[in-house]
Amino acid sequence: MMIKQIQPFPVKEQASVLEYLLSLKKQFKEAHLNELFKADVARFKHFSVECDQIVFDFSKHRIDQNVLNSLIELAQAQDLNQWIKRLFSSEQINCTEQRAAMHWALRLPKSSSVVSSAFQDVHLQLERMNALVEKIHAGQYRGATGEVIQDVVNIGVGGSDLGPLMVTHALSDFKVKTAKPLAVHFVSTMDGSQLSELLHQLRPETTLFIISSKSFGTIDTLSNAQTVRQWLEKALGTDEKILQNHFIGVSTKPEKMTEWGIAPDKQLSLWDWVGGRYSLWSCIGLPIALSIGVEGFKQLLAGAYAIDQHFQTAPFQQNIPVLMGLLGIWNNNFLDIQTHAILPYDGRLKYFAAYLQQLEMESNGKSIQRNGVKVSSATCPIVWGEVGPNAQHAFYQLLHQGTHSVSCDFIAPVKRYNANQFTYAENAEALVEQHHLALSNCLAQSRLLAFGNQALSVDELKDLPSYKQYEGNQPSSTILLKELNPYSLGMLIALYEHKVFVQSVLWNINPFDQWGVEKGKEIANQLLPILNGEQGDLSAFDTSTQGLLRILLGKTDG
């Protein structure tokens, strides 16, 4: 089907924009990317943006300039410009919790002209965190017995775990040298399986625990914290120095940290205006700083700040977070693509898809608008993914020849294993070739997903049976980083944060609360006393839950 050129529709209100986009939907639902590329030989130039260390290619989406212009008009009709200004203020845009959403303030440089008590508090806490990091790196932070700390375990869940875990793994090439070898570990599961395996490998005398919990009331985190407290006291005794020397707390609740036993000089503060999934830029990022150093952490913040500036100042046609958000709206709400895959072609980004699952689905997995009215269209797609080379041997079969429409983000660094990374000197050439292998696969997969049979050679197409044919037309973006380093990773994460915000504005939902998460925890608290044998009446529960509880309690009397 050929795409006929349509003159941009003069729109004044959101309703007319939506009407026009719906007319384009009928056209582009059947359109194929092969035809779109034939119609515009300069398509990559027209549908790609470069910002600092990042290139964003969105030419493999089923859009033309009319679609893009109309999506931008939709954003304008929803007053996105004003919403961006409201985000970068102290206004309580988290309307259900009466809080601001000021995670952007965590990465303001010290030279910023912003003058506020919140800004001063942020830098005070970062300076306290940096001092702890330097002390640990220098081998001057010691456990209760006087031995140097050599293992740090971060105990958290959700944003207090996924962000630091993802970044620490992604920046493993940038781990700093310390006076004595320092290992950073992560524990999140409430069942104790991670902790049990880890404690067998550690020495109490040289282990420091970070308890990261915004509320300091999350049962997952506190149950793990209590277990390690018992482990330390069993080995080292119950002297108050055990708690003082082996625990650091990060929370909005200093009184709860003190009550638990964490010394005031080992407490780092958070604020209510920082959502957990936006908190890695704060002292929740202590494990990151311990891994890549104070300067590395500053570079991470600087990269995010660069995107904050880009998001606030770039015109929508060149604004990468805005474009990412609008493309997602087009795919989700107009082309009916309800699932989105994250496919990084770099093993260091192993946890990036999991991180984005929380960022996107916890933020925008909502069905009630800001005005309390139920939404009339789909909101957040299902986000999933895996490191690309592994995913090729897992679910790419579905992407290429299955029945589901899926949009994808391919992510890759342009360069790796450069001469400055001395650890690779002896086998740099072979590793560079492996990196090129990964890049070639990244480009090949996006080509085949987009163009299907047209990506094959003439010889390959001869007498090709149906089960070896490829329809293509799966839309994708490609994000290239000049190099995966603290600065570019900060940029990448902030891009997705602001993409989520853009989509929340267009769907008119609040991306900064998570009531579904909270209610699930409350219901769990109703069941725990029964499993602990403190309560025996099951009548309040449905028959399925009653039956399962009886099995778990070993009751066979029906």
C-alpha positions as CSV (number, residue, x, y, z in Angstrom):
1,M,0.0,0.0,0.0
2,M,1.4,3.4,-1.0
3,I,1.2,6.2,1.6
4,K,-0.5,9.2,0.1
5,Q,0.7,12.6,1.2
6,I,-1.9,14.4,3.3
7,Q,-1.7,18.1,4.1
8,P,-1.3,18.8,7.8
9,F,-4.7,19.3,9.4
10,P,-5.2,22.7,11.1
11,V,-6.0,21.8,14.7
12,K,-7.0,23.9,17.6
13,E,-8.3,21.5,20.2
14,Q,-7.4,18.0,21.4
15,A,-10.6,16.5,20.0
16,S,-9.8,17.6,16.5
17,V,-6.2,16.3,16.8
18,L,-7.5,12.9,18.0
19,E,-10.0,12.8,15.1
20,Y,-7.3,13.5,12.6
21,L,-4.9,10.9,14.2
22,L,-7.7,8.3,14.1
23,S,-8.0,9.0,10.3
24,L,-4.2,8.4,10.0
25,K,-4.5,5.3,12.1
26,K,-6.6,3.6,9.4
27,Q,-4.0,4.4,6.9
28,F,-0.9,3.4,8.8
29,K,-2.3,0.2,10.4
30,E,-1.9,-1.3,6.9
31,A,1.2,0.6,5.9
32,H,4.5,-1.2,5.6
33,L,7.9,0.2,6.6
34,N,9.2,-0.9,3.2
35,E,6.9,1.6,1.5
36,L,7.7,4.4,3.9
37,F,11.4,4.0,3.3
38,K,10.8,4.0,-0.5
39,A,8.7,7.2,-0.2
40,D,11.5,9.1,1.6
41,V,15.1,8.4,0.7
42,A,16.3,10.7,3.4
43,R,14.2,9.1,6.1
44,F,17.0,8.5,8.6
45,K,17.9,12.2,8.4
46,H,14.3,13.2,8.9
47,F,13.6,10.9,11.8
48,S,16.7,10.8,13.9
49,V,18.1,13.2,16.6
50,E,21.5,13.5,18.1
51,C,22.0,15.0,21.6
52,D,25.5,15.0,23.1
53,Q,26.6,11.4,23.5
54,I,23.3,9.9,22.3
55,V,21.8,9.2,18.8
56,F,18.1,8.4,18.7
57,D,16.9,6.8,15.4
58,F,13.1,6.5,15.1
59,S,13.0,6.1,11.3
60,K,11.7,2.5,11.7
61,H,8.4,3.5,13.1
62,R,5.2,3.5,11.1
63,I,4.9,7.3,10.9
64,D,5.5,10.1,8.4
65,Q,5.8,13.8,8.9
66,N,2.0,14.2,9.1
67,V,1.8,11.7,11.9
68,L,4.6,13.3,13.8
69,N,3.3,16.8,13.4
70,S,-0.1,15.6,14.6
71,L,1.3,13.8,17.6
72,I,3.2,17.0,18.5
73,E,-0.1,19.0,18.2
74,L,-1.7,16.4,20.5
75,A,1.1,17.1,23.0
76,Q,0.5,20.8,22.7
77,A,-3.3,20.4,23.1
78,Q,-2.6,18.6,26.3
79,D,-0.4,21.5,27.4
80,L,2.8,19.5,27.7
81,N,5.0,22.6,27.7
82,Q,3.2,23.8,30.8
83,W,3.4,20.4,32.5
84,I,7.1,20.3,31.9
85,K,7.4,23.6,33.7
86,R,5.3,22.3,36.5
87,L,7.5,19.2,36.8
88,F,10.6,21.4,37.2
89,S,9.1,23.3,40.1
90,S,8.1,22.6,43.7
91,E,4.4,22.3,42.7
92,Q,2.6,19.2,44.2
93,I,2.0,17.5,40.8
94,N,1.8,14.1,42.6
95,C,-1.8,15.0,43.3
96,T,-2.9,11.9,45.2
97,E,-0.1,12.2,47.7
98,Q,0.1,16.0,47.8
99,R,3.8,16.0,46.9
100,A,6.1,17.5,44.4
101,A,8.1,15.2,42.1
102,M,11.5,16.7,42.3
103,H,13.9,13.9,41.4
104,W,15.4,16.3,38.9
105,A,16.7,18.4,41.9
106,L,18.9,15.5,42.9
107,R,21.1,16.1,39.9
108,L,21.3,19.9,39.9
109,P,25.0,20.9,39.9
110,K,26.3,22.7,42.9
111,S,26.8,25.8,40.6
112,S,23.1,25.9,39.8
113,S,21.3,29.2,40.3
114,V,18.4,27.4,42.1
115,V,18.1,28.7,45.6
116,S,16.0,26.6,48.0
117,S,16.3,24.7,51.2
118,A,15.6,21.4,49.3
119,F,18.6,22.1,46.9
120,Q,20.8,22.8,49.9
121,D,19.6,19.6,51.7
122,V,20.4,17.6,48.6
123,H,24.0,18.7,48.4
124,L,24.4,18.4,52.2
125,Q,23.4,14.7,52.0
126,L,25.5,14.1,48.9
127,E,28.5,15.5,50.7
128,R,27.9,13.3,53.7
129,M,27.5,10.3,51.4
130,N,30.7,11.2,49.5
131,A,32.6,11.5,52.8
132,L,31.5,8.0,53.7
133,V,32.5,6.6,50.3
134,E,36.0,8.2,50.5
135,K,36.5,6.8,54.0
136,I,35.5,3.3,53.0
137,H,37.7,3.5,49.8
138,A,40.7,4.6,51.9
139,G,40.3,1.6,54.2
140,Q,39.6,4.0,57.1
141,Y,36.0,2.7,57.8
142,R,36.3,-0.3,60.1
143,G,34.0,-2.9,61.6
144,A,33.4,-3.5,65.4
145,T,36.6,-5.5,65.7
146,G,38.8,-3.0,63.9
147,E,39.1,-4.8,60.6
148,V,38.7,-2.9,57.3
149,I,35.3,-3.2,55.5
150,Q,35.7,-5.3,52.4
151,D,32.1,-6.2,51.6
152,V,29.1,-3.9,51.4
153,V,25.6,-5.4,51.1
154,N,22.7,-3.2,50.0
155,I,19.4,-4.3,51.4
156,G,16.5,-2.8,49.7
157,V,13.6,-3.6,47.3
158,G,12.0,-1.9,44.3
159,G,13.7,1.4,43.6
160,S,16.0,1.0,46.5
161,D,17.4,-2.1,44.8
162,L,16.7,-2.1,41.0
163,G,18.3,1.3,40.3
164,P,21.6,0.8,42.2
165,L,21.8,-2.8,41.0
166,M,21.3,-1.9,37.4
167,V,23.7,1.0,37.4
168,T,26.4,-0.8,39.4
169,H,26.4,-3.7,36.9
170,A,26.2,-1.4,33.9
171,L,29.3,0.5,35.0
172,S,31.4,-2.4,36.0
173,D,34.1,-1.3,33.7
174,F,34.5,1.9,35.8
175,K,34.9,0.3,39.2
176,V,37.5,2.4,41.2
177,K,40.6,1.0,42.9
178,T,40.4,1.0,46.7
179,A,42.9,0.6,49.5
180,K,41.7,-3.0,49.9
181,P,39.4,-4.9,47.5
182,L,35.8,-3.8,48.0
183,A,32.8,-5.9,46.8
184,V,29.3,-4.6,46.6
185,H,26.3,-7.0,46.8
186,F,22.5,-6.7,46.6
187,V,19.8,-8.4,48.5
188,S,16.1,-7.8,47.8
189,T,14.0,-11.0,48.0
190,M,11.9,-11.3,51.2
191,D,12.2,-15.1,51.2
192,G,15.8,-14.9,52.3
193,S,17.2,-17.0,49.5
194,Q,19.6,-14.3,48.2
195,L,20.7,-13.5,51.8
196,S,21.2,-17.1,52.8
197,E,23.5,-17.8,49.8
198,L,25.4,-14.6,50.4
199,L,26.1,-14.8,54.1
200,H,28.0,-18.1,53.6
201,Q,30.5,-16.1,51.6
202,L,31.0,-13.2,53.9
203,R,32.9,-12.5,57.2
204,P,30.9,-10.5,59.8
205,E,34.0,-8.6,60.9
206,T,34.5,-7.0,57.4
207,T,30.9,-6.6,56.2
208,L,28.9,-3.4,56.1
209,F,25.1,-3.4,55.4
210,I,23.2,-0.5,53.9
211,I,19.5,-0.6,54.8
212,S,17.7,1.4,52.0
213,S,14.1,2.0,52.6
214,K,12.2,5.3,51.9
215,S,9.6,4.5,54.6
216,F,11.9,2.3,56.8
217,G,8.8,0.2,57.1
218,T,9.0,-2.1,54.1
219,I,8.6,-5.6,55.5
220,D,10.8,-7.2,52.7
221,T,13.8,-5.0,53.6
222,L,13.3,-5.0,57.4
223,S,13.0,-8.8,57.5
224,N,16.4,-9.1,55.7
225,A,17.9,-6.4,57.9
226,Q,16.8,-8.3,61.1
227,T,18.3,-11.5,59.8
228,V,21.7,-9.9,59.2
229,R,21.5,-8.2,62.5
230,Q,21.1,-11.6,64.2
231,W,23.9,-13.0,62.0
232,L,26.3,-10.3,63.2
233,E,25.3,-10.5,66.8
234,K,25.7,-14.3,66.8
235,A,29.3,-13.9,65.6
236,L,30.4,-10.6,67.2
237,G,28.1,-10.2,70.3
238,T,25.5,-7.7,71.2
239,D,27.7,-4.7,71.9
240,E,26.2,-1.4,70.6
241,K,29.3,-1.0,68.4
242,I,27.9,-3.8,66.2
243,L,25.0,-1.7,65.0
244,Q,27.1,1.5,64.9
245,N,29.9,0.1,62.8
246,H,28.1,-2.4,60.5
247,F,24.9,-0.5,59.4
248,I,24.2,2.6,57.3
249,G,20.6,3.7,56.8
250,V,19.0,5.6,53.9
251,S,15.4,6.8,54.6
252,T,13.0,9.7,55.0
253,K,12.4,8.5,58.6
254,P,15.4,9.3,60.9
255,E,13.4,8.5,64.0
256,K,12.7,4.9,62.7
257,M,16.4,4.4,61.8
258,T,17.4,5.5,65.3
259,E,14.8,3.3,66.9
260,W,16.1,0.3,64.9
261,G,19.6,1.1,66.2
262,I,21.4,2.9,63.3
263,A,23.7,5.6,64.7
264,P,22.8,9.2,63.6
265,D,26.1,9.7,61.9
266,K,25.4,6.7,59.8
267,Q,22.0,7.9,58.6
268,L,21.5,9.5,55.2
269,S,18.3,11.3,54.3
270,L,15.7,11.1,51.6
271,W,12.7,13.3,51.0
272,D,9.0,12.5,50.3
273,W,9.3,14.3,47.0
274,V,11.6,11.6,45.7
275,G,9.7,8.5,44.4
276,G,11.4,5.2,45.0
277,R,11.9,4.4,41.3
278,Y,13.4,7.9,40.8
279,S,15.8,7.7,43.8
280,L,19.0,6.3,42.5
281,W,20.3,9.9,42.1
282,S,20.1,10.4,45.8
283,C,21.9,8.6,48.7
284,I,20.0,5.5,47.6
285,G,22.8,5.5,45.0
286,L,25.4,4.9,47.8
287,P,26.3,1.4,46.3
288,I,26.8,3.1,42.9
289,A,29.2,5.6,44.4
290,L,31.0,2.9,46.3
291,S,31.5,1.0,43.0
292,I,32.4,3.8,40.6
293,G,33.6,6.4,43.1
294,V,32.5,10.0,43.9
295,E,33.6,11.4,40.6
296,G,31.9,8.7,38.7
297,F,28.7,9.3,40.6
298,K,29.0,13.0,39.8
299,Q,29.3,12.2,36.1
300,L,26.1,10.0,36.3
301,L,24.3,13.0,37.8
302,A,25.8,15.3,35.1
303,G,24.5,13.1,32.3
304,A,21.0,13.1,33.8
305,Y,21.1,16.9,34.2
306,A,22.1,17.3,30.6
307,I,18.9,15.5,29.6
308,D,16.9,17.6,32.1
309,Q,18.1,20.7,30.2
310,H,17.4,19.1,26.8
311,F,13.9,18.1,27.9
312,Q,13.1,21.7,29.1
313,T,14.6,23.6,26.1
314,A,14.6,21.5,22.9
315,P,11.6,22.0,20.5
316,F,9.4,19.0,20.5
317,Q,10.5,18.0,17.0
318,Q,14.1,17.5,18.3
319,N,13.2,16.6,21.9
320,I,14.2,13.0,22.4
321,P,12.1,12.2,25.6
322,V,9.1,13.9,23.9
323,L,9.6,11.9,20.7
324,M,10.0,8.6,22.7
325,G,6.7,9.4,24.5
326,L,4.8,10.3,21.4
327,L,5.9,7.3,19.5
328,G,4.8,5.1,22.4
329,I,1.4,6.8,22.4
330,W,1.1,6.2,18.6
331,N,2.0,2.6,18.8
332,N,-0.1,1.9,21.9
333,N,-3.2,3.9,21.3
334,F,-3.4,4.1,17.5
335,L,-1.6,1.0,16.2
336,D,-2.8,-1.2,19.1
337,I,0.6,-2.4,20.0
338,Q,0.3,-3.3,23.6
339,T,3.8,-4.7,24.4
340,H,7.2,-3.1,24.2
341,A,10.6,-4.9,24.3
342,I,13.9,-3.4,25.6
343,L,16.8,-5.0,23.8
344,P,20.3,-3.8,24.8
345,Y,23.2,-5.2,22.9
346,D,25.7,-4.9,25.8
347,G,25.8,-7.5,28.6
348,R,26.5,-4.7,31.1
349,L,22.9,-3.6,30.6
350,K,21.6,-6.9,31.8
351,Y,19.3,-5.3,34.4
352,F,18.1,-2.4,32.3
353,A,14.8,-4.0,31.1
354,A,13.9,-5.0,34.7
355,Y,14.7,-1.4,35.8
356,L,12.4,0.0,33.1
357,Q,9.6,-2.4,34.0
358,Q,9.4,-0.7,37.3
359,L,9.9,2.8,36.0
360,E,7.3,2.5,33.3
361,M,4.7,0.1,34.6
362,E,4.7,1.3,38.2
363,S,4.4,4.9,37.0
364,N,1.9,4.6,34.2
365,G,0.1,1.3,34.9
366,K,-3.0,3.3,35.9
367,S,-6.6,3.4,34.8
368,I,-7.9,6.5,36.7
369,Q,-7.2,10.0,35.4
370,R,-6.1,12.9,37.5
371,N,-9.7,14.1,37.7
372,G,-10.8,10.7,39.1
373,V,-12.5,9.6,35.9
374,K,-11.6,6.2,34.4
375,V,-9.4,6.4,31.3
376,S,-11.1,5.6,27.9
377,S,-8.1,4.2,26.2
378,A,-5.1,1.9,26.9
379,T,-2.3,3.4,29.1
380,C,1.1,1.8,29.7
381,P,2.1,-1.2,27.5
382,I,3.7,-4.3,29.0
383,V,7.4,-3.7,29.2
384,W,9.8,-6.6,28.9
385,G,13.1,-7.5,27.4
386,E,16.6,-9.1,27.7
387,V,20.1,-8.5,26.6
388,G,19.8,-8.8,22.8
389,P,22.2,-11.6,22.0
390,N,20.6,-13.8,24.6
391,A,17.1,-12.8,23.5
392,Q,17.9,-13.8,19.9
393,H,17.9,-17.4,21.2
394,A,14.8,-17.0,23.3
395,F,11.9,-14.9,22.1
396,Y,13.0,-13.3,18.8
397,Q,11.2,-16.1,17.0
398,L,7.9,-14.6,18.3
399,L,9.1,-11.1,17.2
400,H,9.9,-12.2,13.7
401,Q,7.2,-14.8,12.9
402,G,4.7,-14.7,15.7
403,T,1.2,-13.2,15.7
404,H,1.9,-10.4,18.2
405,S,2.7,-6.8,17.2
406,V,5.6,-5.6,19.4
407,S,7.5,-2.4,19.4
408,C,11.2,-2.5,20.4
409,D,14.1,-0.3,21.7
410,F,17.5,-1.5,20.5
411,I,20.3,0.0,22.6
412,A,24.0,-0.2,22.0
413,P,27.3,1.6,22.6
414,V,29.3,2.7,19.5
415,K,32.6,1.9,21.1
416,R,33.9,-0.4,23.7
417,Y,37.2,-2.0,24.7
418,N,39.2,1.2,23.8
419,A,42.9,1.6,24.5
420,N,42.2,3.6,27.7
421,Q,40.7,0.6,29.4
422,F,44.1,-1.0,30.2
423,T,42.5,-4.2,31.5
424,Y,41.7,-5.2,28.0
425,A,45.1,-4.4,26.5
426,E,46.2,-8.0,26.0
427,N,43.2,-9.1,24.1
428,A,41.7,-5.8,22.9
429,E,41.6,-6.7,19.2
430,A,39.6,-9.9,19.8
431,L,37.2,-8.1,22.1
432,V,36.7,-5.3,19.6
433,E,35.7,-7.9,17.0
434,Q,33.2,-9.4,19.5
435,H,31.7,-5.9,20.0
436,H,31.4,-5.5,16.3
437,L,29.7,-8.9,16.2
438,A,27.1,-7.6,18.7
439,L,26.6,-4.4,16.8
440,S,26.1,-6.3,13.5
441,N,23.4,-8.4,15.1
442,C,21.7,-5.4,16.6
443,L,21.4,-3.7,13.2
444,A,20.5,-6.9,11.4
445,Q,17.7,-7.8,13.9
446,S,16.1,-4.3,13.6
447,R,16.4,-4.5,9.8
448,L,14.6,-7.9,9.7
449,L,12.0,-6.8,12.1
450,A,11.3,-3.7,10.0
451,F,11.6,-4.9,6.4
452,G,10.9,-8.7,6.6
453,N,11.6,-10.5,3.4
454,Q,12.9,-7.3,1.8
455,A,15.9,-7.6,4.2
456,L,16.9,-10.9,2.5
457,S,19.0,-11.2,-0.6
458,V,17.6,-12.1,-4.0
459,D,19.1,-15.6,-3.8
460,E,17.6,-16.2,-0.4
461,L,14.1,-15.3,-1.6
462,K,14.2,-17.8,-4.5
463,D,11.6,-20.6,-3.8
464,L,11.4,-19.6,-0.1
465,P,8.8,-21.7,1.7
466,S,6.2,-19.9,3.7
467,Y,7.6,-21.0,7.1
468,K,10.9,-19.3,6.2
469,Q,9.3,-15.9,5.3
470,Y,9.2,-12.8,7.4
471,E,6.4,-10.2,7.3
472,G,8.4,-7.5,9.1
473,N,6.7,-4.2,9.9
474,Q,7.5,-4.4,13.6
475,P,8.4,-0.8,14.7
476,S,11.6,-0.1,16.6
477,S,13.8,2.7,17.8
478,T,17.6,2.4,18.0
479,I,19.5,4.3,20.7
480,L,23.3,4.5,20.2
481,L,25.6,5.7,23.0
482,K,29.0,6.9,22.0
483,E,30.3,4.8,24.9
484,L,28.6,3.3,27.9
485,N,30.0,5.4,30.7
486,P,28.6,7.1,33.8
487,Y,27.7,10.3,31.9
488,S,25.9,8.5,29.0
489,L,24.1,6.1,31.3
490,G,22.8,9.1,33.3
491,M,21.5,10.5,30.0
492,L,19.9,7.2,29.0
493,I,18.1,6.7,32.3
494,A,16.8,10.3,32.4
495,L,15.5,10.0,28.8
496,Y,13.2,7.1,29.9
497,E,12.2,9.0,33.1
498,H,11.0,11.9,31.0
499,K,9.4,9.7,28.4
500,V,7.3,8.2,31.1
501,F,6.2,11.8,32.2
502,V,5.3,12.8,28.7
503,Q,3.0,9.8,28.3
504,S,1.4,10.4,31.7
505,V,0.5,13.9,30.6
506,L,-1.1,12.7,27.4
507,W,-3.0,9.9,29.3
508,N,-3.9,12.5,32.1
509,I,-2.7,10.1,34.8
510,N,-0.5,10.6,37.9
511,P,2.8,8.7,37.3
512,F,4.2,9.4,40.8
513,D,2.0,7.2,43.0
514,Q,1.6,3.4,43.3
515,W,-1.5,2.6,45.3
516,G,-1.7,-0.9,43.8
517,V,1.7,-1.7,45.3
518,E,0.7,-0.4,48.7
519,K,-2.6,-2.3,48.9
520,G,-1.0,-5.6,48.0
521,K,1.3,-5.2,51.0
522,E,-1.6,-4.4,53.3
523,I,-3.4,-7.6,52.3
524,A,-0.2,-9.6,52.9
525,N,-0.2,-8.2,56.5
526,Q,-3.7,-9.8,57.0
527,L,-2.4,-13.2,56.0
528,L,0.9,-13.2,57.9
529,P,-0.5,-13.7,61.4
530,I,-2.4,-16.9,60.1
531,L,0.8,-18.4,58.6
532,N,2.7,-17.5,61.8
533,G,0.0,-19.4,63.9
534,E,-1.1,-16.2,65.7
535,Q,-4.6,-16.3,64.3
536,G,-6.7,-19.3,63.2
537,D,-9.9,-17.9,61.7
538,L,-9.9,-18.2,57.9
539,S,-13.5,-17.2,57.3
540,A,-12.7,-13.7,56.2
541,F,-11.0,-15.1,53.0
542,D,-12.3,-16.5,49.8
543,T,-12.5,-20.3,49.4
544,S,-9.4,-20.4,47.2
545,T,-7.3,-18.6,49.7
546,Q,-8.7,-20.7,52.5
547,G,-7.8,-23.9,50.7
548,L,-4.3,-22.8,50.0
549,L,-3.8,-21.6,53.6
550,R,-4.9,-25.0,54.9
551,I,-2.3,-26.7,52.7
552,L,0.4,-24.2,53.8
553,L,-0.6,-24.8,57.4
554,G,-0.6,-28.6,57.0
555,K,-4.3,-28.9,57.7
556,T,-5.9,-31.9,56.0
557,D,-9.3,-31.8,57.7
558,G,-10.8,-29.9,54.8
